[in-house]
Amino acid sequence: MKGRKLLMIPGPIEFEPDVLHAMSIATTSHVAPNFIEVFGNSLELMRTVWKSPKGQPFIVAGTGTLAMDMAAANLIEQEDNVLVISSGYFGKRFNDILERYGANTTILEAPIGEVVSLETIEKELKSKQYKALTITHVDTSTGILVDPKPIAQLAKKYNTISILDGVCSVAGEVINQDEWELDIVLTASQKAIGVPPGLALLMASEKAMKVWKNRKTPVPNYYADWSNWLPIMKAYEERRPSYFGTPAVNLIVALETSLKIICKEGIDKRVKRHQDLAKAFRAAIASLNLEILPKSTALAANTLSAVYYPKDIDGALLSAKMIEADVIIAGGLLPEIKATYFRVGHMGSVSANDLMAVLGALERALIVLGHPLEPGKGLQVFQNKLLKDN
Ligand SMILES: *Cc1c(COP(=O)(O)O)cnc(C)c1O
């Protein structure tokens, strides 16, 4: 038997062999002409993936949390009002980060499995002048998908900067940064972008850059300060050598490879693949009498699914059975209900084959643990849904 395991958690994900191969090149100098070209290309390809020809991209070594930290550090000053729209664990994390920089935050928390209504958001924006608002596009703790477009429109109406945490959505869900006038869209390498962990990726609008330039106080975080990074990004894009902090050379080579794969597939087609697979997977899950955490499928992400364990089954045992079948899934993350659900990532290079392996292992695990179902039921629904929709 092969020792090969299928990593189906919501990041890190299964990476394309070409991306992993690119990681393994002999590390070059960060100012070698070939690497300058790779870095420059990566910045340009980000604009295509984000649909932000006018944006200013940043590629910095770190994780998605650094990208969040960078947005807060550069745009927020002491006593600024910031509205945090939360649908889970990562909304609260943004609130913590913003408070660290002295923001007066107001957090609107959706009930578990739901989103904050536009009426609630508008009422809050009307009540006082907010400098910025944050949206979690897909909250990875709940599998909830928020539509950022109408919220970005509200932000514009009330002269507020909009910041999208797209860590679990960029390259997997629909994003039109320039058209929707989102000021910041940020992510990390290890999710739908499809590169091993270690890169924070962020795109800032012209307006966001203006707000940063007009700050009254210096950015209180040396590493995150755009004053240090903007000249570097400009230099690489103009194919000039430059240095602030040593770039993660091999990761950036892998990033260029992955962004090229994404653009070759085409971003719209890629998002559609995520939607089709997610829809079929949710139908299969429902046919196994399992319930997803989002209150309706319209609120369910296309990059991962959060699913309640059946009441009669011990969750830890189910995960262990799945691992025995070489399929790795993730447990719950939202502290209040952590032990009651599991998560399956389906983003990046994910294929129907991967999800059939998950469903097969899941059916067997459920049956062995005493959850009644007919083997092949979920697989059949999955197959039928894919055949019908394609
Ligand atoms: C994973 C994730 C983060 C945090 O990213 P790290 O790379 O783990 O720091 C933030 N927000 C969302 C929505 C995420 O899915």
The ligand as an SDF file (V2000), in Angstrom:
LIG
                    3D

 15 15  0  0  0  0  0  0  0  0999 V2000
   -5.8420   30.8610    7.6330 C   0  0  0  0  0  0  0  0  0  0  0  0
   -6.5370   32.1530    7.8030 C   0  0  0  0  0  0  0  0  0  0  0  0
   -5.9210   33.2550    8.4450 C   0  0  0  0  0  0  0  0  0  0  0  0
   -4.5960   33.1610    9.0950 C   0  0  0  0  0  0  0  0  0  0  0  0
   -3.5740   32.8320    8.2080 O   0  0  0  0  0  0  0  0  0  0  0  0
   -2.1990   32.2590    8.7710 P   0  0  0  0  0  0  0  0  0  0  0  0
   -1.4200   32.0390    7.5150 O   0  0  0  0  0  0  0  0  0  0  0  0
   -2.5170   31.0040    9.4990 O   0  0  0  0  0  0  0  0  0  0  0  0
   -1.6150   33.2800    9.6620 O   0  0  0  0  0  0  0  0  0  0  0  0
   -6.6370   34.4330    8.5140 C   0  0  0  0  0  0  0  0  0  0  0  0
   -7.8680   34.5420    8.0010 N   0  0  0  0  0  0  0  0  0  0  0  0
   -8.4820   33.5280    7.3860 C   0  0  0  0  0  0  0  0  0  0  0  0
   -9.8280   33.7330    6.8190 C   0  0  0  0  0  0  0  0  0  0  0  0
   -7.8360   32.3040    7.2750 C   0  0  0  0  0  0  0  0  0  0  0  0
   -8.4390   31.2880    6.6550 O   0  0  0  0  0  0  0  0  0  0  0  0
  1  2  1  0
  2  3  1  0
  2 14  2  0
  3  4  1  0
  3 10  2  0
  4  5  1  0
  5  6  1  0
  6  7  2  0
  6  8  1  0
  6  9  1  0
 10 11  1  0
 11 12  2  0
 12 13  1  0
 12 14  1  0
 14 15  1  0
M  END
$$$$
